[in-house]
Amino acid sequence: MSLLGKDAVGIQNMLHNSIHKCSVVDKKEVFKNVYVSGGISKVPGLNDRLKSLLHSMNPTIPEIEVKTLDIGQIMMEGVKKIIEKGGIDWITKDPLASQKQH
């Protein structure tokens, strides 16, 4: 594929190559948790197509899940995790308080 005169591999190849750099133990977990975000996540049918392409490239992996997140969802999930870990002070207090001089 050529993008503006430069050779580029497809997103399925980039994902495949990146995941295969993980340890054997982690690969199956990573394949179950492929997240796509940004403008490309708006392409209709992308999740199903990526899942199908990744499965054809990795037939021994029984579970492959491709999920889409937008920036709002990512931010809200991050806030939820901060709250769950007891980081509520960071949200409710002045974040620059530690930098201010007394």
LOZA-869892 format. One record per atom (N, C-alpha, C, O): x, y, z. Coordinates in steps of 0.001 Angstrom, whole numbers, padded with zeros to 6 digits, always signed. Layout:
XYZ...
END
This chain:
+000847-001164+000000+000000+000000+000000+000893+001228+000000+001964+001211+000606+000476+002280-000661+001242+003510-000704+000406+004649-000149-000742+004846-000546+000986+005383+000758+000311+006515+001367+001189+007729+001124+002265+007858+001707+000721+008616+000261+001491+009808-000087+002888+009459-000580+003865+010126-000239+002971+008416-001380+004244+008025-001961+005151+007225-001038+006285+006922-001408+004683+006881+000138+005492+006099+001078+004852+004732+001258+003629+004610+001327+005690+003704+001333+005166+002361+001562+004668+002240+002994+005306+002725+003928+003534+001595+003156+002969+001390+004488+002255+000050+004521+001646-000368+003536+002337-000617+005662+001607-001872+005829+000226-001546+006372+000002-000450+006886-000691-002481+006264-002040-002277+006776-002069-002324+008292-001145-002829+008930-003135-001794+008858-003268-001764+010315-003244-003173+010901-002720-003374+011996-003807-004157+010185-003794-005528+010693-002370-006054+010797-002058-006803+011723-001500-005676+009862-000103-006104+009921+000639-005421+011071+001454-006045+011751+000351-004140+011281+000980-003430+012396+000574-004053+013727+001413-004257+014605-000721-004355+013875-001201-004990+015104-000572-006367+015291-000075-006695+016368-000601-007163+014227-000037-008516+014270+001432-008472+014699+001843-009207+015598+002213-007613+014057+003641-007521+014367+003882-007042+015797+004764-007555+016485+003107-006069+016238+003268-005551+017603+002916-006601+018641+003642-006784+019618+001806-007288+018432+001369-008297+019399+002360-009453+019467+002591-010007+020542+002940-009817+018347+003880-010941+018348+005217-010596+018985+006062-011474+019157+005419-009339+019334+006610-008956+020093+006392-009172+021589+007338-009108+022374+005148-009428+021979+004824-009698+023390+005271-011109+023759+005531-011945+022894+005354-011349+025059+005690-012699+025515+004547-013650+025151+003409-013225+024952+004864-014917+025071+003868-015932+024726+002704-015891+025706+001549-016055+025311+003003-015675+026969+001976-015639+028008+001002-014482+027775-000202-014633+027986+001512-013342+027345+000680-012150+027180-000102-012102+025871-001120-011414+025793+000346-012808+024854-000274-012699+023528-001777-012938+023534-002535-012150+022968-002210-014016+024168-003641-014335+024161-004446-013239+024835-005538-012903+024377-003919-012674+025924-004617-011584+026613-004675-010337+025742-005697-009654+025693-003583-010045+025062-003547-008861+024200-004525-009026+023048-005232-008082+022696-004575-010213+022456-005521-010445+021360-006969-010290+021818-007835-009946+021013-007245-010538+023096-008606-010373+023618-008938-008914+023904-010091-008576+024173-007925-008047+023845-008115-006653+024230-007471-005689+023243-006643-004863+023628-007845-005791+021980-007352-004866+020966-008298-003668+020940-009498-003818+020708-007748-002485+021179-008552-001262+021175-008115-000365+020036-006921-000181+019798-009089+000194+019333-008830+001124+018243-009456+002453+018634-010611+002501+019058-008695+003528+018493-009245+004845+018810-008800+005841+017748-007968+005532+016894-009361+007023+017815-009024+008056+016846-009944+008000+015644-010956+007298+015648-009584+008737+014632-010420+008856+013440-010715+007539+012757-011817+007330+012249-009730+006641+012743-009935+005357+012062-011020+004526+012732-011636+003676+012090-011257+004766+014020-012277+003989+014736-013685+004290+014244-014626+003568+014574-013835+005346+013462-015150+005727+012936-015505+005002+011629-016624+005131+011133-014563+004248+011079-014816+003532+009827-015834+002426+010096-015589+001558+010934-016982+002443+009392-018013+001421+009617-017480+000010+009335-016847-000233+008308-017745-000906+010259-017347-002299+010080-015888-002596+010366-015438-003724+010167-015138-001601+010833-013704-001803+011055-013430-002900+012083-012565-003749+011866-014155-002889+013190-013913-003886+014242-014052-005306+013711-013178-006144+013934-015146-005577+013011-015375-006928+012475-014314-007309+011453-013835-008443+011435-013951-006357+010606-012955-006651+009576-011586-006924+010204-010906-007878+009825-011185-006086+011163-009904-006308+011834-009885-007645+012563-008896-008376+012517-010983-007952+013232-011083-009224+013949-010914-010390+012975-010186-011341+013259-011579-010315+011843-011495-011371+010834-010074-011490+010269-009547-012593+010129-009462-010346+009945-008106-010368+009392-007097-010888+010412-006224-011687+010073-007215-010438+011654-006295-010913+012691-006471-012406+012941-005498-013126+013165-007725-012867+012901-007968-014298+013099-007382-015118+011949-006845-016202+012179-007477-014622+010725-006905-015361+009593-005375-015389+009668-004745-016326+009178-004783-014364+010279-003328-014318+010436-002858-015116+011654-001686-015481+011747-003775-015385+012586-003445-016063+013842-004497-017124+014152-005209-017002+015149-004610-018152+013330-005695-019129+013492-005641-019931+014790-006645-020523+015185-004490-019962+015463-004392-020726+016708-004884-019938+017922-004992-020490+019017-005179-018667+017736-005691-017841+018835-007215-017929+018809-007840-017427+017874-007828-018561+019821-009281-018782+019784-010113-017517+019967-011171-017379+019353-009644-016594+020806-010438-015399+021095-009698-014150+020662-008619-013847+021170-010281-013429+019723-009743-012133+019324-010886-011141+019431-011944-011334+018832-010670-010078+020193-011686-009042+020356-011107-007702+019943-010014-007328+020371-011836-006989+019119-011447-005644+018706-012533-004701+019186-013709-004872+018864-012127-003706+019959-013080-002760+020531-012702-001348+020119-011536-001055+019853-013694-000485+020071-013484+000906+019692-013757+001808+020881-014749+001636+021590-012875+002766+021092-013071+003768+022134-012877+005152+021538-012029+005354+020669-013668+006098+022013-013379+007474+021629-012707+008157+022814-012691+007611+023917-012159+009333+022595-011380+010009+023625-012204+010262+024884-011664+010202+025989-013488+010540+024742-014340+010754+025910-014431+009513+026774-014350+009595+028000-014598+008361+026138-014649+007103+026884-013322+006826+027575-013290+006399+028729-012226+007073+026862-010903+006833+027431-010701+007705+028665-010211+007233+029691-011076+008971+028564-010909+009885+029693-011766+009454+030877-011299+009482+032016-013006+009057+030628-013889+008641+031715-013384+007369+032380-013462+007238+033602-012871+006437+031601-012315+005213+032180-011116+005549+033059-010939+004970+034131-010292+006493+032595-009141+006917+033385-009564+007528+034705-008965+007240+035741-010589+008368+034682-011090+008999+035902-011643+007939+036846-011401+007994+038052-012387+006971+036302-012935+005891+037139-011815+005131+037851-011924+004821+039037-010735+004834+037116-009622+004085+037707-008930+004901+038796-008533+004354+039826-008786+006199+038573-008173+007058+039585-009010+007027+040854-008472+006907+041955-010324+007135+040701-011226+007125+041853-011164+005774+042564-011098+005720+043792-011184+004679+041789-011138+003341+042379-009858+003107+043177-009866+002377+044168-008759+003727+042743-007479+003539+043430-007289+004543+044562-006197+004644+045122-008331+005279+044901-008238+006221+046009-007644+007558+045623-007217+008318+046491-007611+007854+044353-007027+009110+043886-008013+010249+043812-007813+011191+043045-009058+010186+044582-010091+011218+044543-009538+012577+044949-010029+013601+044474-008521+012613+045820-007932+013884+046237-007402+014659+045038-007512+015884+044987-006834+013953+044083-006287+014601+042897-007380+015324+042125-007137+016381+041542-008572+014763+042120-009682+015357+041380-010320+016500+042157-010702+017508+041562-010441+016365+043471-011177+017356+044256-010313+018487+044785-010842+019545+045127-009007+018300+044864-008129+019342+045382-007424+020057+044242-007448+019605+043097-006809+021158+044564-006058+021950+043599-004839+021149+043141-003966+020851+043957-004758+020789+041846-003644+019966+041373-002299+020682+041447-001253+020035+041412-002315+022021+041549-001072+022775+041617-000685+023125+043048+000303+023826+043267-001449+022646+044019-001207+022993+045420+000208+022644+045866+000821+023401+046619+000727+021522+045419+002065+021110+045843+003149+022000+045258+004268+022033+045771+002830+022728+044183+003812+023600+043543+003768+025024+044097+004703+025800+043897+002702+025357+044780+002556+026709+045320+003412+026865+046572+003557+025940+047370+003967+028050+046718+004762+028331+047915+003856+028820+049024+002882+029531+048775+004174+028443+050236+003360+028844+051392+003792+030185+051886+003228+030697+052853
END
